[in-house]
Amino acid sequence: MGATASPVTMRTLAEKLGVSVTTVSNAYSKPDRLSPELRGQILATAKELGYCGPSAAGRALRSGRTDVCGFLFGGEIADAFADPYTIAFLAGLSESVERFGASVLLLRAPGEGDDDELQLLQRAAIDALVICSSTTEHPGMELLVQRGVRVVGAQQAAEGDWVAVNDEKAGRLIGKHLAKLGHRRVTVVVPGELPDEEPFEVAPEEIGAVAGAFAAERFRGLREKLPDAELRIVCAGWRPKQAGRAAAGFALDVQDRPTAIVAMSDLLALGVADAVRERGLRPGRDISITGFDDIPDAAAAGLTTIRQPATDKGRLAGRLAMDPDYPQRQITLPIELVVRSSTGPAPKR
């Protein structure tokens, strides 16, 4: 059996060409320091010898940087590509990160008690991490910060870096609108895990644990403007449109149904609207429906919602993640209530 050929390294290439290792390295990482002729000669010889370029892992060890920004998604990563809000956020995030010569890596948030995924997250080769919730909502963030990873949240928090909207204010805007229309029986639809695969009712004090801090803040604002209303909270799962349909069925198929349904996202609200129509009811006349985010489909569906600048949010989150010298580390973006045909006066019964 013949001897195994030694791997071709940067030093092998340098010796073959009669140049320094630094010169070969510059051909890949700092091409402006070499003449086009010399760089072309180095790359041609590298191809001839089967050299594929410097090791990314070795370069990261030498520089202390990976040029990668992680994005921690709260559910299954495949679901991120079905959510227009997340897609818009990622578009802005990627735009900023690429301006710093870096890439975005999608990561799945570890579930409660999932130590293996938590360890994978803590070992991830990233310079920064943007998370779709608050920086205090996921385990392991403190260890990442101690490791030198910049962590940026997409929800408000007392500490840390974040780009967010005022979720409590968003809830107040919806609550004020429904109060003016005379609604006093309101169901709130939130995302969350389904232990028995069936929609279930959530106590107000449990909404944060079930659906996240953003939902708890929005509900707090809603309740402030509807102090005398009967508010019922229903969880129907993480897959928004299916969850919205299921939650609406749970809320509507009762004798004393609500006059309004507040969904914590537009996708949930669109699922609610499907279920409403399936029962021969009309959104805005028989049942008022509201959402959050103002995704492109919201306008076509006539959905009353809260508009937030998702792409700008992602763009600024990326800037904070990649630029430690950016002066403003906690940014609150503007929101507005967009009223469309899915809301109307509470029907008299």
C-alpha positions in Angstrom: 0.0 0.0 0.0 1.4 3.4 -1.0 2.0 6.2 1.5 -0.8 8.6 2.0 -0.2 12.0 0.3 0.4 14.9 2.7 -2.3 17.5 2.6 -1.6 20.6 0.6 -1.2 23.6 3.0 -0.5 27.3 2.6 3.1 26.5 3.4 3.3 23.9 0.6 2.0 26.5 -1.8 4.4 29.1 -0.6 7.4 26.8 -1.0 6.2 25.8 -4.5 6.0 29.4 -5.6 9.0 30.7 -3.7 7.0 33.3 -1.8 6.1 33.8 1.9 3.2 32.2 3.6 1.9 35.7 4.3 1.9 36.5 0.6 -0.2 33.3 -0.1 -2.6 34.3 2.7 -3.0 37.8 1.3 -4.1 36.3 -2.0 -7.2 35.0 -0.3 -7.8 37.5 2.5 -6.2 40.8 1.3 -6.0 40.7 -2.5 -5.5 44.4 -2.8 -2.0 44.0 -1.4 -0.9 41.9 -4.3 -0.5 42.6 -8.0 -3.2 41.0 -10.2 -0.5 38.9 -11.9 1.0 37.5 -8.6 -2.4 36.7 -7.2 -3.5 35.0 -10.4 -0.3 32.9 -10.3 -0.9 31.9 -6.7 -4.6 30.9 -7.3 -3.7 29.0 -10.5 -1.0 27.0 -8.6 -3.4 26.4 -5.7 -5.9 24.9 -8.2 -3.2 22.7 -9.8 -2.1 21.4 -6.4 -5.7 20.9 -5.1 -5.5 23.6 -2.4 -9.0 24.8 -1.5 -8.0 27.9 0.5 -7.5 28.8 4.1 -9.5 26.8 6.8 -12.4 28.8 8.0 -12.0 27.3 11.5 -8.3 28.3 11.6 -9.0 31.8 10.4 -11.6 32.2 13.1 -9.1 31.0 15.8 -6.5 33.4 14.6 -8.8 36.4 14.3 -11.1 35.7 17.2 -14.0 36.3 14.8 -16.3 34.0 12.8 -18.1 36.7 10.7 -21.4 35.0 11.5 -24.5 36.4 13.2 -26.9 33.9 14.6 -30.7 34.3 14.5 -32.5 32.4 17.2 -36.0 31.5 16.0 -38.6 30.6 18.7 -40.2 27.6 16.8 -39.3 25.1 14.1 -36.9 26.8 11.6 -39.1 25.6 8.7 -41.9 27.7 10.2 -39.8 30.8 9.9 -40.1 30.7 6.1 -43.9 30.5 6.3 -44.2 33.7 8.4 -44.2 36.9 6.4 -43.2 38.9 9.5 -40.1 36.8 10.2 -39.2 36.9 6.5 -39.3 40.7 6.5 -37.3 40.8 9.7 -34.7 38.4 8.3 -34.4 40.5 5.1 -33.5 43.6 7.2 -31.2 41.6 9.4 -29.3 40.0 6.5 -28.9 43.4 4.8 -27.2 44.9 7.8 -25.1 41.8 8.6 -23.8 41.6 5.0 -22.7 45.2 5.1 -20.2 44.0 7.7 -19.0 41.2 5.5 -20.8 38.6 7.6 -23.5 35.9 7.2 -26.6 34.9 9.1 -27.0 31.5 10.6 -30.5 30.3 11.6 -30.6 28.6 15.0 -33.5 26.8 16.7 -34.2 27.9 20.3 -33.7 25.1 22.8 -36.9 23.9 24.5 -37.3 23.8 28.2 -35.0 21.1 29.6 -33.4 20.4 26.2 -29.7 20.4 27.4 -28.3 19.0 24.1 -29.7 21.9 22.0 -28.7 24.4 24.7 -25.1 23.2 24.6 -25.1 23.3 20.8 -26.3 26.9 21.0 -23.6 27.8 23.6 -20.9 26.3 21.3 -22.2 27.9 18.1 -19.4 29.6 16.1 -21.0 33.1 16.0 -19.9 36.6 16.8 -23.4 37.8 17.7 -26.9 36.5 18.2 -30.3 38.2 17.4 -33.2 36.6 19.2 -36.9 37.0 18.3 -37.9 37.5 21.9 -36.3 39.4 24.9 -32.7 38.7 25.9 -33.9 37.3 29.2 -36.5 34.9 27.8 -34.2 32.1 26.7 -31.8 30.0 28.8 -28.1 30.2 28.1 -27.9 33.9 27.1 -25.7 34.8 30.0 -23.1 32.2 29.1 -23.0 33.5 25.5 -22.4 37.0 26.7 -19.6 35.8 29.0 -18.1 34.1 25.9 -18.0 37.5 24.1 -21.1 37.0 21.9 -23.2 40.1 21.5 -26.8 39.3 22.1 -29.6 41.5 20.7 -33.3 41.0 21.5 -36.4 41.9 19.5 -38.4 42.8 22.6 -38.1 45.4 25.3 -36.2 44.4 28.4 -34.8 46.3 31.4 -31.2 45.4 30.4 -29.2 44.5 27.4 -29.4 45.5 23.7 -32.7 45.4 21.9 -34.8 46.8 19.0 -38.5 46.5 19.7 -41.9 48.0 19.7 -43.9 49.0 22.8 -46.2 45.9 23.0 -48.2 47.3 25.9 -49.0 50.4 23.8 -50.0 48.1 20.9 -52.5 46.4 23.2 -53.9 49.7 24.4 -54.4 50.8 20.8 -56.5 47.7 20.0 -58.3 47.9 23.3 -59.3 51.5 22.8 -60.5 50.8 19.3 -62.7 47.9 20.4 -64.0 49.8 23.5 -65.2 52.6 21.2 -67.1 50.0 19.1 -68.8 48.7 22.2 -67.2 45.3 22.5 -67.5 43.7 25.9 -67.0 40.0 25.2 -63.5 39.6 23.7 -61.5 36.4 23.1 -57.7 36.8 22.8 -55.8 34.1 20.7 -52.2 33.4 21.6 -49.6 31.0 20.4 -48.1 28.3 22.5 -47.5 24.5 23.1 -50.5 22.2 23.1 -50.0 19.5 25.7 -53.0 17.5 24.5 -53.1 18.7 20.9 -56.3 20.6 21.6 -56.9 24.4 22.2 -57.2 25.3 25.8 -58.0 28.3 27.9 -55.2 30.3 29.5 -55.4 32.2 32.8 -54.2 35.8 32.5 -51.3 35.3 34.9 -50.1 32.4 32.7 -50.1 34.1 29.4 -46.4 35.0 29.6 -45.3 31.4 30.4 -47.5 30.0 27.6 -47.1 32.5 24.8 -44.1 34.8 25.7 -43.5 38.2 27.3 -44.8 40.0 24.1 -48.2 38.4 24.5 -48.4 39.3 28.2 -47.5 42.9 27.4 -50.1 43.2 24.7 -52.8 41.6 26.9 -51.9 44.1 29.7 -52.5 47.0 27.4 -55.7 45.5 26.0 -57.1 44.9 29.5 -56.3 48.5 30.5 -58.6 49.9 27.8 -61.3 47.2 28.3 -61.5 47.2 32.1 -65.1 46.1 32.2 -65.0 43.6 29.3 -65.1 39.8 29.7 -61.7 38.7 28.3 -61.0 35.1 27.5 -57.6 33.8 26.4 -57.3 30.8 24.1 -54.1 29.0 23.0 -54.2 26.8 19.9 -50.6 26.0 19.1 -47.5 27.4 17.2 -48.6 27.0 13.6 -50.3 30.3 13.1 -53.0 29.8 10.5 -54.1 26.4 11.7 -53.9 27.6 15.3 -56.1 30.6 14.5 -58.8 28.4 12.9 -58.7 26.0 15.8 -58.8 28.7 18.4 -61.7 30.5 16.7 -63.7 27.2 16.6 -63.0 26.8 20.3 -64.2 30.4 21.0 -67.2 30.5 18.5 -68.8 27.1 19.0 -70.5 28.1 22.3 -73.8 29.7 23.1 -72.5 33.0 24.3 -69.8 33.7 21.7 -67.5 36.8 21.7 -68.2 39.8 19.7 -64.5 40.4 19.0 -61.4 38.2 18.6 -58.0 39.7 19.2 -55.2 37.6 17.6 -51.5 38.1 18.6 -50.4 38.0 15.0 -51.9 38.6 11.6 -51.4 35.0 10.6 -53.4 33.9 13.6 -56.0 36.5 12.7 -56.3 35.2 9.1 -56.9 31.7 10.4 -59.6 33.1 12.7 -61.2 34.9 9.7 -61.3 31.6 7.8 -63.1 29.9 10.7 -65.5 32.8 11.0 -66.5 32.6 7.4 -66.9 28.8 7.5 -69.6 29.4 10.1 -71.5 31.7 7.9 -70.4 34.8 9.8 -68.9 37.9 8.4 -65.8 39.6 9.9 -66.5 43.2 10.9 -70.3 42.6 11.0 -70.9 39.5 13.1 -67.4 39.2 14.7 -64.7 41.8 14.8 -61.1 40.5 14.3 -57.8 42.2 14.9 -54.2 41.2 14.4 -50.6 42.5 14.9 -47.8 43.2 12.4 -49.6 44.3 9.2 -48.1 41.7 6.9 -48.9 42.1 3.1 -51.9 39.8 3.2 -53.5 41.8 6.0 -54.5 44.6 3.6 -56.0 42.2 1.1 -58.0 40.6 3.8 -59.3 43.9 5.2 -57.7 43.1 8.6 -57.6 45.7 11.3 -54.1 45.4 12.8 -51.1 47.1 14.4 -48.4 48.1 11.9 -44.8 47.6 13.0 -41.7 48.1 10.7 -40.5 44.5 10.6 -37.7 45.1 8.0 -36.4 48.2 9.8 -36.5 46.2 13.1 -34.3 43.5 11.6 -32.0 46.0 10.0 -31.3 47.8 13.3 -31.0 44.5 15.2 -28.3 43.5 12.7 -26.5 46.9 13.2 -26.5 46.5 17.0 -25.3 42.9 16.6 -22.3 43.7 14.3 -21.4 47.1 15.5 -20.5 47.3 19.2 -19.8 51.0 18.9 -23.3 51.9 17.7 -24.3 54.5 20.3 -28.0 53.6 20.8 -28.3 50.1 22.4 -32.1 50.1 23.2 -34.4 51.3 20.4 -38.1 51.5 20.4 -39.7 51.7 16.9 -43.0 53.5 16.1 -46.3 51.6 15.7 -49.8 52.6 14.4 -53.3 51.2 14.4 -54.5 50.4 10.9 -58.3 50.2 10.9 -59.9 48.1 8.1 -63.2 46.3 7.5 -62.6 43.4 9.9 -63.8 45.5 12.8 -67.1 47.1 13.4 -69.7 47.9 16.1 -70.5 45.1 18.5 -73.7 43.4 17.4 -76.6 43.7 19.7 -77.9 40.3 20.9 
